[in-house]
């Protein structure tokens, strides 16, 4: 099984069951992955998934750019008004979950790029 086949199965997993990447083997059994992709579900174990993800990691920027450009062309997406900003800003202090003004960005825990999960972020 190639890395590409594993990644293809992972994409299908994300699209059909957006949940943490655990028990992908169970998902594969329930979603007929063997019949559709020709991959035995037992082969989609944690070790094999990790090796495929490690293999594409150095190429993620190229993959994301290529996929994005293909989506724009294939679906005729108007990008004149598209803005994707993955910036996060960590904050210090007490920001309760309740009582924040909904007209402004909400401050809370998330997945910041600096990996400081102990801090809240915008």
N, C-alpha and C positions, 0 to 999 in steps of 0.2 A: 504494500500500500504506500503510495507516494505522499509527500507532505501536502501536495495539492489536493489529493482526495480527502485527507484528514481535514484540511481547512474548509473544503466544500461542505463536508458533513457538519463542521462547527458553525458555518454560516446558516445552514438549514436549522441547526439546533437553536441558534439565537433568534431566528425568525419565527420559529414555532413555539419555543418555550424559553422566553427571556428570563432566565434565572441564573444563579451562580453556576459556574462550570463544575458541577459535581454530578456524579452518576450519569454521565453522558451515555454510558453503556445501556442503562435502563431506558433512557430516552430513545436510543437507537432501536431497541427492541419494540417499543410501543409505536414508533413512527415508521416502521417498515423500511429502515435504512438499508437492510440487506437486499430487499427486493428492488428498491429504487436506485441505490448507489452501488450495489454489489459489495458492500462492506459488512463483514460479520460484526455485529455489535460488540462482541467481546474484545475486538481489536482496538476499540476506541476507549482504551483505559487511560488513566491519568498520565502515565509515563509517555505513551504515544502522543497524546495531545500536547504535552509539554515539549517534546522533541520537535513537533511540527511548528509550534508557536515560537520556539527558540530559533528555528531555521528561518522564519520570515521576519523576525524582529529587526534585523539590520536593514530590511527593505520596506519597513512600514510607511515611511514618508512617500516613497515611490508608489507603493500599492494604493495608499489612500488618494494620492493625486490622480493616478490613472483611473481608479474606480470613480472618483468624483467627476472627472472630465467625461468619462463614458456615460455616466448618468445624465449629465447636462446635455450631451449630444443626443442620446437615445430617447430621452423623454421631453426634449425641448424646454428645459427648465430656464426660466428667465432669471439670470443671476445679477441683473442690474440692481436688484433690491435684496440680495442675499448677503448676509453677513454672519460669519461663524467666528465667534470669539471665545476661545477656551481659557481666557484669563481668569484666575481666581485671586482674591485678595484676602489674606488672613487678617483677622481682627482680634484684639484683646479686650477684655471687659465682659460685663454681664449683659447679654442680649437674650431676654426670655423669648421663647417660641411664641407665646401669646402676646398680643398687644402690638405687634409690629404693623406699621402702616402698609397696607397691601399695594399702595400706589408706588412704593419704592422697593428696591431689591431686598429680598429677605435674607437675614443673616442666620446661619445655622451650620451644622456639621455637614461635611460632604466628602469629596474626593479631590483635594487640592493637588496641584502639580508638584508642590514642594513636599508632599507627603506628610505634612504636619497635621495629622488627623486629630491631634489634641486641641487644635485651635478652630474656632468657628471661622466661617468665610462668607464672602459675598459671592 
